Amino acid sequence: MWTTLLETPLAESPFGGGGPASACTDLGGTVAPFGPGGAESCTVKPGTKIFVAAASWECSTFAGDHFEFGTTEPDLRECARVTDVQEAPTVTVDGVAVPVSEVETQLANIVLPADNVFEQPEGAQGQFVAHGWVTLLHPLTPGTHTIVMEFADPADTITTTIIVQPGGFA
């Protein structure tokens, strides 16, 4: 998910000017509703898996991206771990709790597009590590579904509506 997001130009990204629809990231047959404030809603076609990143943080080798930790793989891993939420959020789908797993990526290489989140030249190469609390939902039945992610602070609750219908995304 992070590789896709970091290699997306800001105009198409939920971290830039991509608008609400850009928070529904196509991961190739799987959709990840994810952005700085969550994703309000995603419309997907039947058979689409939903990757829920209830919380996630990445740290990279690009200047200004948490350089107080350093740029080696162990530094990036520690940065991602301590910057992300420390306790697993509670995730429910249509009011039913689903298990959430703590995950970390391997050290990943990325090549930045023009107009990128790091304000680096097009083609700049770097590395990152991400930490997260995630779950993969099997395809949901046609209709409207509600995913709620609750954190230690109730004010941080994120609600996403998933609409499953023919002709949807992914």
C-alpha positions as CSV (number, residue, x, y, z in Angstrom):
1,M,0.0,0.0,0.0
2,W,2.7,2.5,1.0
3,T,4.7,1.9,-2.2
4,T,1.6,2.7,-4.3
5,L,0.8,5.8,-2.2
6,L,4.4,7.2,-2.2
7,E,4.8,6.6,-6.0
8,T,1.5,8.4,-6.8
9,P,1.7,12.1,-7.8
10,L,0.2,14.5,-5.3
11,A,-2.6,15.5,-7.6
12,E,-3.9,11.9,-7.5
13,S,-3.0,11.1,-3.9
14,P,-5.1,11.3,-0.7
15,F,-2.0,13.0,0.8
16,G,-2.2,15.8,-1.8
17,G,-5.0,17.2,-4.0
18,G,-6.5,13.8,-5.1
19,G,-9.8,14.5,-3.4
20,P,-12.0,12.0,-1.5
21,A,-12.0,9.3,-4.2
22,S,-8.2,9.1,-4.1
23,A,-8.4,7.7,-0.6
24,C,-9.7,4.4,-2.1
25,T,-6.3,3.0,-3.3
26,D,-6.4,0.3,-5.9
27,L,-3.9,-2.4,-5.0
28,G,-4.8,-4.7,-7.9
29,G,-8.0,-6.6,-7.0
30,T,-7.9,-5.2,-3.5
31,V,-8.9,-1.7,-2.4
32,A,-7.4,0.1,0.6
33,P,-9.5,2.9,2.0
34,F,-6.7,5.0,3.5
35,G,-5.7,8.6,3.8
36,P,-4.6,11.1,6.4
37,G,-8.1,11.3,7.9
38,G,-9.3,7.9,6.6
39,A,-11.6,7.4,3.6
40,E,-15.2,8.6,3.8
41,S,-16.5,6.0,1.3
42,C,-15.3,3.6,-1.4
43,T,-17.5,2.0,-4.1
44,V,-16.1,-1.4,-5.2
45,K,-17.3,-4.1,-7.5
46,P,-18.3,-7.5,-6.1
47,G,-15.4,-9.8,-5.4
48,T,-13.1,-7.0,-4.3
49,K,-11.1,-7.6,-1.1
50,I,-10.7,-4.7,1.3
51,F,-7.3,-4.0,2.9
52,V,-8.0,-2.1,6.1
53,A,-5.0,-0.2,7.4
54,A,-6.6,0.9,10.7
55,A,-3.3,2.8,11.5
56,S,0.0,2.9,9.6
57,W,3.1,5.0,9.5
58,E,6.1,5.0,7.1
59,C,9.6,6.4,7.6
60,S,11.9,7.0,4.6
61,T,15.3,8.1,3.6
62,F,14.1,11.3,2.0
63,A,15.2,14.6,3.6
64,G,12.9,15.9,6.2
65,D,11.1,12.6,6.8
66,H,11.8,11.9,10.4
67,F,15.6,12.3,10.1
68,E,16.0,12.4,13.9
69,F,15.9,8.6,13.7
70,G,18.5,8.2,10.9
71,T,18.3,6.4,7.5
72,T,19.5,2.9,8.0
73,E,17.0,0.0,7.9
74,P,17.0,-0.4,11.8
75,D,16.5,3.4,12.1
76,L,13.6,3.5,9.7
77,R,12.0,0.5,11.4
78,E,12.3,2.1,14.8
79,C,10.9,5.4,13.5
80,A,7.9,3.6,11.9
81,R,7.2,1.6,15.1
82,V,7.4,4.5,17.6
83,T,5.6,7.0,15.3
84,D,2.6,4.8,14.6
85,V,-0.1,4.2,17.3
86,Q,1.2,1.9,20.0
87,E,-2.1,0.1,20.7
88,A,-4.1,-1.8,18.1
89,P,-7.3,0.1,17.0
90,T,-10.5,-1.8,17.3
91,V,-12.0,-2.5,13.9
92,T,-15.6,-3.5,13.2
93,V,-17.4,-4.3,10.0
94,D,-21.2,-3.8,10.2
95,G,-20.9,-3.8,14.0
96,V,-18.9,-7.1,14.2
97,A,-15.3,-7.0,15.5
98,V,-12.6,-8.3,13.1
99,P,-9.1,-9.2,14.1
100,V,-6.3,-6.7,13.5
101,S,-2.7,-7.7,13.1
102,E,0.5,-5.7,13.7
103,V,2.7,-5.7,10.6
104,E,5.9,-4.2,9.3
105,T,7.2,-4.0,5.8
106,Q,10.6,-5.1,4.7
107,L,12.9,-2.3,3.6
108,A,11.3,-1.2,0.3
109,N,12.8,0.8,-2.6
110,I,10.7,3.5,-4.2
111,V,11.1,5.8,-7.2
112,L,9.3,9.1,-6.8
113,P,7.0,10.6,-9.5
114,A,7.0,14.3,-10.4
115,D,5.0,16.4,-7.9
116,N,5.5,13.9,-5.0
117,V,4.8,14.1,-1.3
118,F,8.5,14.6,-0.4
119,E,8.9,17.5,-2.8
120,Q,11.9,15.7,-4.4
121,P,12.8,15.7,-8.1
122,E,11.1,13.2,-10.4
123,G,13.0,9.9,-10.4
124,A,14.5,10.4,-6.9
125,Q,15.1,7.0,-5.3
126,G,14.9,6.1,-1.7
127,Q,13.8,3.5,0.8
128,F,11.2,3.2,3.5
129,V,9.9,0.9,6.2
130,A,6.2,1.0,7.3
131,H,4.5,-0.2,10.5
132,G,0.7,-0.8,10.8
133,W,-2.3,-2.4,12.3
134,V,-4.2,-4.1,9.5
135,T,-6.8,-6.6,8.4
136,L,-7.7,-8.1,5.1
137,L,-11.5,-8.5,4.5
138,H,-12.7,-11.1,2.1
139,P,-15.1,-9.7,-0.5
140,L,-18.2,-8.2,1.0
141,T,-21.7,-8.9,-0.2
142,P,-23.4,-6.4,-2.5
143,G,-24.8,-3.5,-0.6
144,T,-23.5,-0.9,1.9
145,H,-21.2,-1.8,4.7
146,T,-19.7,0.3,7.5
147,I,-16.1,-0.1,8.7
148,V,-15.4,1.6,12.0
149,M,-11.8,2.0,13.4
150,E,-11.7,3.1,17.1
151,F,-8.6,4.3,18.8
152,A,-7.7,5.0,22.5
153,D,-9.0,8.5,22.0
154,P,-12.7,8.3,20.9
155,A,-12.3,11.6,19.0
156,D,-10.0,9.8,16.6
157,T,-12.6,7.3,15.4
158,I,-12.7,6.8,11.6
159,T,-15.8,5.5,9.8
160,T,-15.7,4.3,6.2
161,T,-18.6,3.3,4.1
162,I,-18.0,0.5,1.5
163,I,-20.5,0.3,-1.3
164,V,-20.3,-3.0,-3.2
165,Q,-22.0,-2.8,-6.6
166,P,-21.4,-3.8,-10.2
167,G,-19.2,-1.3,-12.0
168,G,-17.4,-0.3,-8.8
169,F,-13.7,0.2,-8.3
170,A,-11.0,-2.6,-8.6
